[in-house]
């Protein structure tokens, strides 16, 4: 049983000690709890905290960074994660999750897959990004992966389609699951599960769900997408490659209590271990939030290489 938290000025309530999954979106530098009905839906312009309290007080804390999230949002997410980690007695293993390259541990929380939507909330530093305006719902998602299912928002046109994947066309009152001629039975089943999750979460279970085979498009689809041209070829084997690529693309951070080390505000000290623990190669680096100040191991990039393990010291 998790120990109850004392009353404090923390932005997190006492519910964080309860077993199970907790998700917050960073809005104006504050954590805002995500309703369970929309778990698995992530906006590309935002940053999220995902906490899982498992048995025997084992916990995992994930910092999910959207593709279009700003440095400010990522920094706020990192700061909030340190506060949450401290509240939980430094128990959680902390992971940094990048959109499209999430770890298997993270994806296991969402058995029906995750959905990426364009746009994001209004932040404390910039106005709301496109994708949150009013109007009829018209979204197209491409479904990828067999083991870990991801649905990414695409441009609303036939040019986004191919014959090897499944696509979900969300028209608000109707969800069409379009299956390419070369996709297999498993992909169709997983796409239908994900569409059901979108319907039950975002549409409150009220939208009509319809499965559409390649070449049997109903008038409603053609009215939105226009006449169907010859589509580009696709291979279902691409999903196997995507799963293999994403499996090793996560970055892990093991949080530890700080030592007597003083750095500038917003920076942290970390030890880099390429190749994993015990690889024999490690050094200390300074990181703003969870990104690297000047790259790692001579790399000019502004972030760590995928597959790198960091241990906060």
VEXKOLKE-485866 format. One record per residue (C-alpha): residue in three letters; residue number from 0; x, y, z. Coordinates in Angstrom, 2 decimals, padded with zeros to 5 digits. Layout:
BEGIN
<atom doti="ala" pavex="NUM" c1="X" c2="Y" c3="Z"/>
...
//
This chain:
BEGIN
<atom doti="unk" pavex="0" c1="000.00" c2="000.00" c3="000.00"/>
<atom doti="unk" pavex="1" c1="001.32" c2="003.43" c3="-000.92"/>
<atom doti="unk" pavex="2" c1="002.03" c2="005.85" c3="001.90"/>
<atom doti="unk" pavex="3" c1="-000.32" c2="008.86" c3="002.09"/>
<atom doti="unk" pavex="4" c1="001.18" c2="012.23" c3="001.27"/>
<atom doti="unk" pavex="5" c1="001.27" c2="015.09" c3="003.77"/>
<atom doti="unk" pavex="6" c1="-000.58" c2="018.30" c3="002.92"/>
<atom doti="unk" pavex="7" c1="001.66" c2="020.72" c3="001.03"/>
<atom doti="unk" pavex="8" c1="001.70" c2="023.33" c3="-001.69"/>
<atom doti="unk" pavex="9" c1="002.27" c2="020.71" c3="-004.37"/>
<atom doti="unk" pavex="10" c1="000.21" c2="021.00" c3="-007.59"/>
<atom doti="unk" pavex="11" c1="-000.44" c2="017.26" c3="-007.29"/>
<atom doti="unk" pavex="12" c1="-003.21" c2="015.99" c3="-005.04"/>
<atom doti="unk" pavex="13" c1="-003.12" c2="013.02" c3="-002.66"/>
<atom doti="unk" pavex="14" c1="-004.52" c2="010.75" c3="-005.38"/>
<atom doti="unk" pavex="15" c1="-001.02" c2="010.34" c3="-006.85"/>
<atom doti="unk" pavex="16" c1="-000.33" c2="007.64" c3="-004.27"/>
<atom doti="unk" pavex="17" c1="-003.16" c2="005.43" c3="-005.45"/>
<atom doti="unk" pavex="18" c1="-002.19" c2="002.33" c3="-007.43"/>
<atom doti="unk" pavex="19" c1="-002.77" c2="002.40" c3="-011.15"/>
<atom doti="unk" pavex="20" c1="-002.40" c2="004.92" c3="-013.96"/>
<atom doti="unk" pavex="21" c1="-002.40" c2="008.72" c3="-013.65"/>
<atom doti="unk" pavex="22" c1="-002.00" c2="011.15" c3="-016.59"/>
<atom doti="unk" pavex="23" c1="-001.53" c2="014.93" c3="-016.59"/>
<atom doti="unk" pavex="24" c1="-001.16" c2="017.40" c3="-019.44"/>
<atom doti="unk" pavex="25" c1="001.03" c2="020.44" c3="-018.81"/>
<atom doti="unk" pavex="26" c1="-001.13" c2="023.54" c3="-019.21"/>
<atom doti="unk" pavex="27" c1="000.24" c2="026.98" c3="-018.36"/>
<atom doti="unk" pavex="28" c1="003.06" c2="025.34" c3="-016.38"/>
<atom doti="unk" pavex="29" c1="000.59" c2="023.37" c3="-014.25"/>
<atom doti="unk" pavex="30" c1="-000.41" c2="019.69" c3="-014.34"/>
<atom doti="unk" pavex="31" c1="-004.02" c2="019.17" c3="-015.43"/>
<atom doti="unk" pavex="32" c1="-005.41" c2="015.68" c3="-014.97"/>
<atom doti="unk" pavex="33" c1="-006.54" c2="013.97" c3="-018.16"/>
<atom doti="unk" pavex="34" c1="-009.97" c2="012.28" c3="-017.96"/>
<atom doti="unk" pavex="35" c1="-009.80" c2="008.51" c3="-018.15"/>
<atom doti="unk" pavex="36" c1="-012.08" c2="008.53" c3="-021.19"/>
<atom doti="unk" pavex="37" c1="-009.33" c2="010.20" c3="-023.27"/>
<atom doti="unk" pavex="38" c1="-006.35" c2="008.24" c3="-022.01"/>
<atom doti="unk" pavex="39" c1="-004.17" c2="007.32" c3="-024.97"/>
<atom doti="unk" pavex="40" c1="-004.87" c2="010.55" c3="-026.90"/>
<atom doti="unk" pavex="41" c1="-001.85" c2="012.87" c3="-027.07"/>
<atom doti="unk" pavex="42" c1="-001.54" c2="016.27" c3="-028.75"/>
<atom doti="unk" pavex="43" c1="001.67" c2="016.84" c3="-030.71"/>
<atom doti="unk" pavex="44" c1="002.03" c2="020.36" c3="-029.35"/>
<atom doti="unk" pavex="45" c1="001.90" c2="019.39" c3="-025.67"/>
<atom doti="unk" pavex="46" c1="003.86" c2="017.65" c3="-022.92"/>
<atom doti="unk" pavex="47" c1="002.43" c2="015.07" c3="-020.52"/>
<atom doti="unk" pavex="48" c1="003.27" c2="013.27" c3="-017.29"/>
<atom doti="unk" pavex="49" c1="002.21" c2="009.62" c3="-017.10"/>
<atom doti="unk" pavex="50" c1="002.59" c2="007.86" c3="-013.74"/>
<atom doti="unk" pavex="51" c1="001.99" c2="004.18" c3="-013.11"/>
<atom doti="unk" pavex="52" c1="001.99" c2="002.96" c3="-009.51"/>
<atom doti="unk" pavex="53" c1="002.50" c2="-000.79" c3="-009.61"/>
<atom doti="unk" pavex="54" c1="002.62" c2="-003.51" c3="-006.94"/>
<atom doti="unk" pavex="55" c1="005.14" c2="-003.44" c3="-004.09"/>
<atom doti="unk" pavex="56" c1="005.39" c2="000.37" c3="-004.40"/>
<atom doti="unk" pavex="57" c1="007.16" c2="000.08" c3="-007.73"/>
<atom doti="unk" pavex="58" c1="006.42" c2="003.07" c3="-009.94"/>
<atom doti="unk" pavex="59" c1="007.27" c2="004.39" c3="-013.40"/>
<atom doti="unk" pavex="60" c1="007.03" c2="008.08" c3="-014.30"/>
<atom doti="unk" pavex="61" c1="007.02" c2="008.97" c3="-018.01"/>
<atom doti="unk" pavex="62" c1="007.61" c2="012.43" c3="-019.48"/>
<atom doti="unk" pavex="63" c1="005.92" c2="012.41" c3="-022.89"/>
<atom doti="unk" pavex="64" c1="007.13" c2="015.13" c3="-025.23"/>
<atom doti="unk" pavex="65" c1="005.04" c2="016.02" c3="-028.27"/>
<atom doti="unk" pavex="66" c1="006.79" c2="016.55" c3="-031.57"/>
<atom doti="unk" pavex="67" c1="005.79" c2="020.25" c3="-031.61"/>
<atom doti="unk" pavex="68" c1="006.03" c2="020.96" c3="-027.88"/>
<atom doti="unk" pavex="69" c1="008.20" c2="023.93" c3="-026.96"/>
<atom doti="unk" pavex="70" c1="011.34" c2="023.99" c3="-024.83"/>
<atom doti="unk" pavex="71" c1="009.34" c2="025.89" c3="-022.23"/>
<atom doti="unk" pavex="72" c1="006.69" c2="023.17" c3="-022.04"/>
<atom doti="unk" pavex="73" c1="009.32" c2="020.44" c3="-021.91"/>
<atom doti="unk" pavex="74" c1="011.16" c2="022.32" c3="-019.16"/>
<atom doti="unk" pavex="75" c1="007.95" c2="022.76" c3="-017.16"/>
<atom doti="unk" pavex="76" c1="007.21" c2="019.07" c3="-017.58"/>
<atom doti="unk" pavex="77" c1="010.70" c2="018.21" c3="-016.28"/>
<atom doti="unk" pavex="78" c1="010.29" c2="020.51" c3="-013.28"/>
<atom doti="unk" pavex="79" c1="006.91" c2="019.04" c3="-012.41"/>
<atom doti="unk" pavex="80" c1="008.35" c2="015.55" c3="-012.70"/>
<atom doti="unk" pavex="81" c1="010.97" c2="016.33" c3="-010.05"/>
<atom doti="unk" pavex="82" c1="008.23" c2="017.60" c3="-007.71"/>
<atom doti="unk" pavex="83" c1="006.13" c2="014.50" c3="-008.31"/>
<atom doti="unk" pavex="84" c1="009.12" c2="012.22" c3="-007.89"/>
<atom doti="unk" pavex="85" c1="009.96" c2="013.88" c3="-004.56"/>
<atom doti="unk" pavex="86" c1="006.36" c2="013.46" c3="-003.38"/>
<atom doti="unk" pavex="87" c1="006.62" c2="009.75" c3="-004.10"/>
<atom doti="unk" pavex="88" c1="009.82" c2="009.37" c3="-002.10"/>
<atom doti="unk" pavex="89" c1="012.10" c2="009.12" c3="-005.16"/>
<atom doti="unk" pavex="90" c1="010.57" c2="005.72" c3="-005.96"/>
<atom doti="unk" pavex="91" c1="009.65" c2="006.09" c3="-009.63"/>
<atom doti="unk" pavex="92" c1="011.95" c2="005.15" c3="-012.47"/>
<atom doti="unk" pavex="93" c1="011.67" c2="008.13" c3="-014.81"/>
<atom doti="unk" pavex="94" c1="011.46" c2="007.72" c3="-018.58"/>
<atom doti="unk" pavex="95" c1="011.55" c2="010.34" c3="-021.32"/>
<atom doti="unk" pavex="96" c1="009.14" c2="009.39" c3="-024.08"/>
<atom doti="unk" pavex="97" c1="009.39" c2="010.97" c3="-027.52"/>
<atom doti="unk" pavex="98" c1="006.36" c2="010.99" c3="-029.80"/>
<atom doti="unk" pavex="99" c1="006.47" c2="008.00" c3="-032.11"/>
<atom doti="unk" pavex="100" c1="009.34" c2="006.34" c3="-030.20"/>
<atom doti="unk" pavex="101" c1="007.66" c2="005.40" c3="-026.94"/>
<atom doti="unk" pavex="102" c1="009.01" c2="002.52" c3="-024.85"/>
<atom doti="unk" pavex="103" c1="007.25" c2="-000.84" c3="-024.59"/>
<atom doti="unk" pavex="104" c1="006.62" c2="-000.12" c3="-020.89"/>
<atom doti="unk" pavex="105" c1="004.71" c2="003.03" c3="-021.86"/>
<atom doti="unk" pavex="106" c1="002.75" c2="001.38" c3="-024.66"/>
<atom doti="unk" pavex="107" c1="001.58" c2="-001.42" c3="-022.36"/>
<atom doti="unk" pavex="108" c1="-000.60" c2="001.11" c3="-020.52"/>
<atom doti="unk" pavex="109" c1="-002.66" c2="001.55" c3="-023.70"/>
<atom doti="unk" pavex="110" c1="-003.55" c2="-001.92" c3="-025.02"/>
<atom doti="unk" pavex="111" c1="-005.77" c2="-000.43" c3="-027.73"/>
<atom doti="unk" pavex="112" c1="-003.01" c2="001.89" c3="-028.93"/>
<atom doti="unk" pavex="113" c1="-002.28" c2="005.61" c3="-028.79"/>
<atom doti="unk" pavex="114" c1="-003.53" c2="008.44" c3="-030.98"/>
<atom doti="unk" pavex="115" c1="-001.55" c2="011.54" c3="-031.93"/>
<atom doti="unk" pavex="116" c1="-003.55" c2="014.68" c3="-032.71"/>
<atom doti="unk" pavex="117" c1="-002.27" c2="017.94" c3="-034.13"/>
<atom doti="unk" pavex="118" c1="-002.37" c2="021.14" c3="-032.10"/>
<atom doti="unk" pavex="119" c1="-002.20" c2="021.71" c3="-028.36"/>
<atom doti="unk" pavex="120" c1="-003.44" c2="023.79" c3="-025.47"/>
<atom doti="unk" pavex="121" c1="-002.77" c2="027.48" c3="-024.95"/>
<atom doti="unk" pavex="122" c1="000.48" c2="027.75" c3="-023.00"/>
<atom doti="unk" pavex="123" c1="001.90" c2="030.42" c3="-020.75"/>
<atom doti="unk" pavex="124" c1="004.37" c2="031.41" c3="-023.47"/>
<atom doti="unk" pavex="125" c1="002.50" c2="031.23" c3="-026.78"/>
<atom doti="unk" pavex="126" c1="-001.06" c2="031.12" c3="-028.16"/>
<atom doti="unk" pavex="127" c1="-003.01" c2="028.02" c3="-029.02"/>
<atom doti="unk" pavex="128" c1="-001.61" c2="026.15" c3="-032.00"/>
<atom doti="unk" pavex="129" c1="-003.72" c2="025.20" c3="-035.03"/>
<atom doti="unk" pavex="130" c1="-005.92" c2="022.18" c3="-034.68"/>
<atom doti="unk" pavex="131" c1="-008.08" c2="023.28" c3="-031.75"/>
<atom doti="unk" pavex="132" c1="-010.59" c2="025.50" c3="-033.56"/>
<atom doti="unk" pavex="133" c1="-014.32" c2="024.98" c3="-033.71"/>
<atom doti="unk" pavex="134" c1="-016.09" c2="023.42" c3="-036.67"/>
<atom doti="unk" pavex="135" c1="-017.09" c2="020.01" c3="-038.01"/>
<atom doti="unk" pavex="136" c1="-014.81" c2="017.19" c3="-036.92"/>
<atom doti="unk" pavex="137" c1="-012.82" c2="015.90" c3="-039.90"/>
<atom doti="unk" pavex="138" c1="-009.65" c2="014.02" c3="-039.08"/>
<atom doti="unk" pavex="139" c1="-007.65" c2="011.29" c3="-040.76"/>
<atom doti="unk" pavex="140" c1="-005.37" c2="008.92" c3="-038.84"/>
<atom doti="unk" pavex="141" c1="-002.84" c2="006.46" c3="-040.24"/>
<atom doti="unk" pavex="142" c1="-002.58" c2="003.30" c3="-038.11"/>
<atom doti="unk" pavex="143" c1="000.90" c2="001.74" c3="-037.81"/>
<atom doti="unk" pavex="144" c1="002.40" c2="-001.16" c3="-035.88"/>
<atom doti="unk" pavex="145" c1="001.34" c2="-004.67" c3="-034.92"/>
<atom doti="unk" pavex="146" c1="002.58" c2="-005.02" c3="-031.35"/>
<atom doti="unk" pavex="147" c1="002.36" c2="-001.33" c3="-030.42"/>
<atom doti="unk" pavex="148" c1="-000.41" c2="000.47" c3="-032.26"/>
<atom doti="unk" pavex="149" c1="-000.03" c2="004.17" c3="-033.06"/>
<atom doti="unk" pavex="150" c1="-002.44" c2="006.38" c3="-034.98"/>
<atom doti="unk" pavex="151" c1="-000.95" c2="009.61" c3="-036.35"/>
<atom doti="unk" pavex="152" c1="-003.04" c2="012.44" c3="-037.77"/>
<atom doti="unk" pavex="153" c1="-002.48" c2="012.96" c3="-041.52"/>
<atom doti="unk" pavex="154" c1="-003.58" c2="015.40" c3="-044.17"/>
<atom doti="unk" pavex="155" c1="-007.22" c2="014.97" c3="-045.14"/>
<atom doti="unk" pavex="156" c1="-006.71" c2="013.70" c3="-048.71"/>
<atom doti="unk" pavex="157" c1="-006.20" c2="010.51" c3="-050.70"/>
<atom doti="unk" pavex="158" c1="-002.51" c2="011.42" c3="-050.97"/>
<atom doti="unk" pavex="159" c1="-002.11" c2="010.30" c3="-047.33"/>
<atom doti="unk" pavex="160" c1="-003.37" c2="006.78" c3="-048.09"/>
<atom doti="unk" pavex="161" c1="-001.52" c2="003.66" c3="-049.18"/>
<atom doti="unk" pavex="162" c1="-002.59" c2="000.08" c3="-049.84"/>
<atom doti="unk" pavex="163" c1="-000.59" c2="-001.50" c3="-046.99"/>
<atom doti="unk" pavex="164" c1="-002.06" c2="000.32" c3="-043.97"/>
<atom doti="unk" pavex="165" c1="-005.34" c2="000.97" c3="-042.24"/>
<atom doti="unk" pavex="166" c1="-006.72" c2="004.49" c3="-041.83"/>
<atom doti="unk" pavex="167" c1="-009.38" c2="005.96" c3="-039.57"/>
<atom doti="unk" pavex="168" c1="-011.50" c2="008.77" c3="-041.02"/>
<atom doti="unk" pavex="169" c1="-013.23" c2="010.63" c3="-038.19"/>
<atom doti="unk" pavex="170" c1="-016.21" c2="012.66" c3="-039.37"/>
<atom doti="unk" pavex="171" c1="-017.66" c2="013.24" c3="-035.92"/>
<atom doti="unk" pavex="172" c1="-020.89" c2="011.30" c3="-036.19"/>
<atom doti="unk" pavex="173" c1="-019.23" c2="008.50" c3="-038.17"/>
<atom doti="unk" pavex="174" c1="-015.86" c2="006.78" c3="-037.89"/>
<atom doti="unk" pavex="175" c1="-014.70" c2="004.94" c3="-041.01"/>
<atom doti="unk" pavex="176" c1="-011.98" c2="002.30" c3="-040.65"/>
<atom doti="unk" pavex="177" c1="-010.52" c2="001.99" c3="-044.16"/>
<atom doti="unk" pavex="178" c1="-008.38" c2="-001.10" c3="-044.78"/>
<atom doti="unk" pavex="179" c1="-005.88" c2="-001.17" c3="-047.63"/>
<atom doti="unk" pavex="180" c1="-005.92" c2="-004.11" c3="-050.02"/>
<atom doti="unk" pavex="181" c1="-002.52" c2="-005.35" c3="-048.75"/>
<atom doti="unk" pavex="182" c1="-003.11" c2="-005.06" c3="-045.00"/>
<atom doti="unk" pavex="183" c1="-003.67" c2="-008.26" c3="-043.03"/>
<atom doti="unk" pavex="184" c1="-006.39" c2="-009.46" c3="-040.67"/>
<atom doti="unk" pavex="185" c1="-004.42" c2="-008.53" c3="-037.52"/>
<atom doti="unk" pavex="186" c1="-003.94" c2="-004.95" c3="-038.69"/>
<atom doti="unk" pavex="187" c1="-007.64" c2="-004.62" c3="-039.46"/>
<atom doti="unk" pavex="188" c1="-008.55" c2="-005.94" c3="-036.02"/>
<atom doti="unk" pavex="189" c1="-006.16" c2="-003.57" c3="-034.23"/>
<atom doti="unk" pavex="190" c1="-007.35" c2="-000.58" c3="-036.27"/>
<atom doti="unk" pavex="191" c1="-010.94" c2="-001.40" c3="-035.34"/>
<atom doti="unk" pavex="192" c1="-009.98" c2="-001.61" c3="-031.65"/>
<atom doti="unk" pavex="193" c1="-008.31" c2="001.79" c3="-031.85"/>
<atom doti="unk" pavex="194" c1="-011.28" c2="003.32" c3="-033.65"/>
<atom doti="unk" pavex="195" c1="-013.53" c2="001.93" c3="-030.92"/>
<atom doti="unk" pavex="196" c1="-011.30" c2="003.58" c3="-028.31"/>
<atom doti="unk" pavex="197" c1="-011.56" c2="006.92" c3="-030.15"/>
<atom doti="unk" pavex="198" c1="-015.33" c2="006.57" c3="-030.37"/>
<atom doti="unk" pavex="199" c1="-015.76" c2="005.64" c3="-026.71"/>
<atom doti="unk" pavex="200" c1="-013.34" c2="008.32" c3="-025.49"/>
<atom doti="unk" pavex="201" c1="-013.72" c2="011.41" c3="-027.68"/>
<atom doti="unk" pavex="202" c1="-017.18" c2="010.77" c3="-029.11"/>
<atom doti="unk" pavex="203" c1="-018.73" c2="009.48" c3="-025.88"/>
<atom doti="unk" pavex="204" c1="-019.64" c2="006.20" c3="-027.58"/>
<atom doti="unk" pavex="205" c1="-022.19" c2="007.91" c3="-029.83"/>
<atom doti="unk" pavex="206" c1="-020.42" c2="007.82" c3="-033.20"/>
<atom doti="unk" pavex="207" c1="-021.24" c2="005.15" c3="-035.77"/>
<atom doti="unk" pavex="208" c1="-018.34" c2="002.82" c3="-036.60"/>
<atom doti="unk" pavex="209" c1="-018.08" c2="001.44" c3="-040.13"/>
<atom doti="unk" pavex="210" c1="-015.43" c2="-000.84" c3="-041.66"/>
<atom doti="unk" pavex="211" c1="-014.57" c2="-000.03" c3="-045.28"/>
<atom doti="unk" pavex="212" c1="-012.64" c2="-002.30" c3="-047.66"/>
<atom doti="unk" pavex="213" c1="-010.34" c2="-000.88" c3="-050.32"/>
<atom doti="unk" pavex="214" c1="-012.48" c2="-000.27" c3="-053.41"/>
<atom doti="unk" pavex="215" c1="-015.79" c2="-000.16" c3="-051.52"/>
<atom doti="unk" pavex="216" c1="-015.72" c2="003.45" c3="-050.29"/>
<atom doti="unk" pavex="217" c1="-019.16" c2="004.88" c3="-049.40"/>
<atom doti="unk" pavex="218" c1="-020.37" c2="008.24" c3="-050.76"/>
<atom doti="unk" pavex="219" c1="-019.72" c2="009.93" c3="-047.40"/>
<atom doti="unk" pavex="220" c1="-015.98" c2="009.23" c3="-047.72"/>
<atom doti="unk" pavex="221" c1="-015.83" c2="010.32" c3="-051.36"/>
<atom doti="unk" pavex="222" c1="-017.68" c2="013.52" c3="-050.54"/>
<atom doti="unk" pavex="223" c1="-014.93" c2="014.47" c3="-048.08"/>
<atom doti="unk" pavex="224" c1="-011.88" c2="013.07" c3="-049.88"/>
<atom doti="unk" pavex="225" c1="-012.97" c2="013.49" c3="-053.49"/>
<atom doti="unk" pavex="226" c1="-012.70" c2="010.93" c3="-056.31"/>
<atom doti="unk" pavex="227" c1="-010.35" c2="008.10" c3="-055.41"/>
<atom doti="unk" pavex="228" c1="-007.13" c2="008.03" c3="-057.46"/>
<atom doti="unk" pavex="229" c1="-004.65" c2="005.17" c3="-057.81"/>
<atom doti="unk" pavex="230" c1="-003.08" c2="004.86" c3="-054.37"/>
<atom doti="unk" pavex="231" c1="000.58" c2="004.40" c3="-053.60"/>
<atom doti="unk" pavex="232" c1="001.66" c2="000.87" c3="-052.76"/>
<atom doti="unk" pavex="233" c1="002.29" c2="-000.09" c3="-049.17"/>
<atom doti="unk" pavex="234" c1="003.54" c2="-003.19" c3="-047.42"/>
<atom doti="unk" pavex="235" c1="002.24" c2="-004.61" c3="-044.12"/>
<atom doti="unk" pavex="236" c1="005.84" c2="-005.59" c3="-043.33"/>
<atom doti="unk" pavex="237" c1="006.53" c2="-001.90" c3="-042.67"/>
<atom doti="unk" pavex="238" c1="004.62" c2="-002.30" c3="-039.40"/>
<atom doti="unk" pavex="239" c1="007.02" c2="-005.01" c3="-038.24"/>
<atom doti="unk" pavex="240" c1="009.96" c2="-002.73" c3="-039.01"/>
<atom doti="unk" pavex="241" c1="008.25" c2="000.14" c3="-037.17"/>
<atom doti="unk" pavex="242" c1="007.78" c2="-002.00" c3="-034.05"/>
<atom doti="unk" pavex="243" c1="011.42" c2="-003.09" c3="-034.11"/>
<atom doti="unk" pavex="244" c1="012.66" c2="000.47" c3="-034.57"/>
<atom doti="unk" pavex="245" c1="010.50" c2="001.88" c3="-031.78"/>
<atom doti="unk" pavex="246" c1="011.31" c2="-000.93" c3="-029.33"/>
<atom doti="unk" pavex="247" c1="014.84" c2="000.34" c3="-028.70"/>
<atom doti="unk" pavex="248" c1="014.20" c2="004.04" c3="-029.11"/>
<atom doti="unk" pavex="249" c1="013.23" c2="004.98" c3="-025.54"/>
<atom doti="unk" pavex="250" c1="015.37" c2="006.98" c3="-023.14"/>
<atom doti="unk" pavex="251" c1="015.46" c2="006.05" c3="-019.45"/>
<atom doti="unk" pavex="252" c1="016.25" c2="008.30" c3="-016.51"/>
<atom doti="unk" pavex="253" c1="016.79" c2="006.89" c3="-013.04"/>
<atom doti="unk" pavex="254" c1="016.06" c2="009.65" c3="-010.55"/>
<atom doti="unk" pavex="255" c1="018.28" c2="009.93" c3="-007.50"/>
<atom doti="unk" pavex="256" c1="018.37" c2="012.38" c3="-004.59"/>
<atom doti="unk" pavex="257" c1="020.66" c2="015.34" c3="-005.38"/>
<atom doti="unk" pavex="258" c1="024.17" c2="015.51" c3="-003.94"/>
<atom doti="unk" pavex="259" c1="025.96" c2="018.68" c3="-002.90"/>
<atom doti="unk" pavex="260" c1="026.32" c2="019.88" c3="-006.48"/>
<atom doti="unk" pavex="261" c1="025.29" c2="023.40" c3="-007.49"/>
<atom doti="unk" pavex="262" c1="024.31" c2="024.20" c3="-011.07"/>
<atom doti="unk" pavex="263" c1="022.45" c2="027.02" c3="-012.76"/>
<atom doti="unk" pavex="264" c1="018.64" c2="027.12" c3="-012.39"/>
<atom doti="unk" pavex="265" c1="016.90" c2="024.79" c3="-014.80"/>
<atom doti="unk" pavex="266" c1="019.94" c2="022.56" c3="-015.26"/>
<atom doti="unk" pavex="267" c1="020.67" c2="019.08" c3="-013.95"/>
<atom doti="unk" pavex="268" c1="023.70" c2="016.86" c3="-013.62"/>
<atom doti="unk" pavex="269" c1="023.58" c2="013.46" c3="-015.28"/>
<atom doti="unk" pavex="270" c1="025.90" c2="010.57" c3="-016.02"/>
<atom doti="unk" pavex="271" c1="025.80" c2="009.25" c3="-019.59"/>
<atom doti="unk" pavex="272" c1="026.20" c2="005.49" c3="-020.12"/>
<atom doti="unk" pavex="273" c1="026.12" c2="004.59" c3="-023.79"/>
<atom doti="unk" pavex="274" c1="025.30" c2="000.97" c3="-024.46"/>
<atom doti="unk" pavex="275" c1="023.51" c2="000.58" c3="-021.15"/>
<atom doti="unk" pavex="276" c1="024.71" c2="-000.04" c3="-017.60"/>
<atom doti="unk" pavex="277" c1="028.07" c2="-001.69" c3="-017.30"/>
<atom doti="unk" pavex="278" c1="029.11" c2="-000.73" c3="-020.81"/>
<atom doti="unk" pavex="279" c1="032.28" c2="000.82" c3="-019.44"/>
<atom doti="unk" pavex="280" c1="031.69" c2="004.24" c3="-020.95"/>
<atom doti="unk" pavex="281" c1="030.30" c2="006.99" c3="-018.77"/>
<atom doti="unk" pavex="282" c1="030.73" c2="010.67" c3="-018.06"/>
<atom doti="unk" pavex="283" c1="028.92" c2="013.54" c3="-016.43"/>
<atom doti="unk" pavex="284" c1="026.99" c2="016.07" c3="-018.50"/>
<atom doti="unk" pavex="285" c1="024.88" c2="019.14" c3="-017.73"/>
<atom doti="unk" pavex="286" c1="021.32" c2="019.08" c3="-019.04"/>
<atom doti="unk" pavex="287" c1="018.71" c2="021.86" c3="-019.25"/>
<atom doti="unk" pavex="288" c1="015.55" c2="020.10" c3="-018.12"/>
<atom doti="unk" pavex="289" c1="015.85" c2="016.73" c3="-019.80"/>
<atom doti="unk" pavex="290" c1="017.64" c2="017.88" c3="-022.97"/>
<atom doti="unk" pavex="291" c1="021.38" c2="018.10" c3="-023.40"/>
<atom doti="unk" pavex="292" c1="023.15" c2="021.46" c3="-023.41"/>
<atom doti="unk" pavex="293" c1="025.81" c2="020.63" c3="-025.94"/>
<atom doti="unk" pavex="294" c1="025.18" c2="017.11" c3="-027.11"/>
<atom doti="unk" pavex="295" c1="026.73" c2="013.95" c3="-025.77"/>
<atom doti="unk" pavex="296" c1="030.02" c2="012.20" c3="-026.50"/>
<atom doti="unk" pavex="297" c1="031.04" c2="014.87" c3="-028.94"/>
<atom doti="unk" pavex="298" c1="027.72" c2="014.83" c3="-030.73"/>
<atom doti="unk" pavex="299" c1="026.67" c2="018.32" c3="-031.90"/>
<atom doti="unk" pavex="300" c1="023.01" c2="017.47" c3="-031.39"/>
<atom doti="unk" pavex="301" c1="020.99" c2="019.29" c3="-028.77"/>
<atom doti="unk" pavex="302" c1="019.58" c2="016.12" c3="-027.29"/>
<atom doti="unk" pavex="303" c1="020.73" c2="012.67" c3="-026.25"/>
<atom doti="unk" pavex="304" c1="021.09" c2="009.84" c3="-028.70"/>
<atom doti="unk" pavex="305" c1="018.20" c2="007.41" c3="-028.70"/>
<atom doti="unk" pavex="306" c1="018.83" c2="004.39" c3="-026.52"/>
<atom doti="unk" pavex="307" c1="020.98" c2="006.35" c3="-024.05"/>
<atom doti="unk" pavex="308" c1="020.45" c2="005.70" c3="-020.35"/>
<atom doti="unk" pavex="309" c1="020.82" c2="008.60" c3="-017.94"/>
<atom doti="unk" pavex="310" c1="021.18" c2="008.37" c3="-014.20"/>
<atom doti="unk" pavex="311" c1="020.57" c2="011.65" c3="-012.39"/>
<atom doti="unk" pavex="312" c1="023.24" c2="012.26" c3="-009.75"/>
//
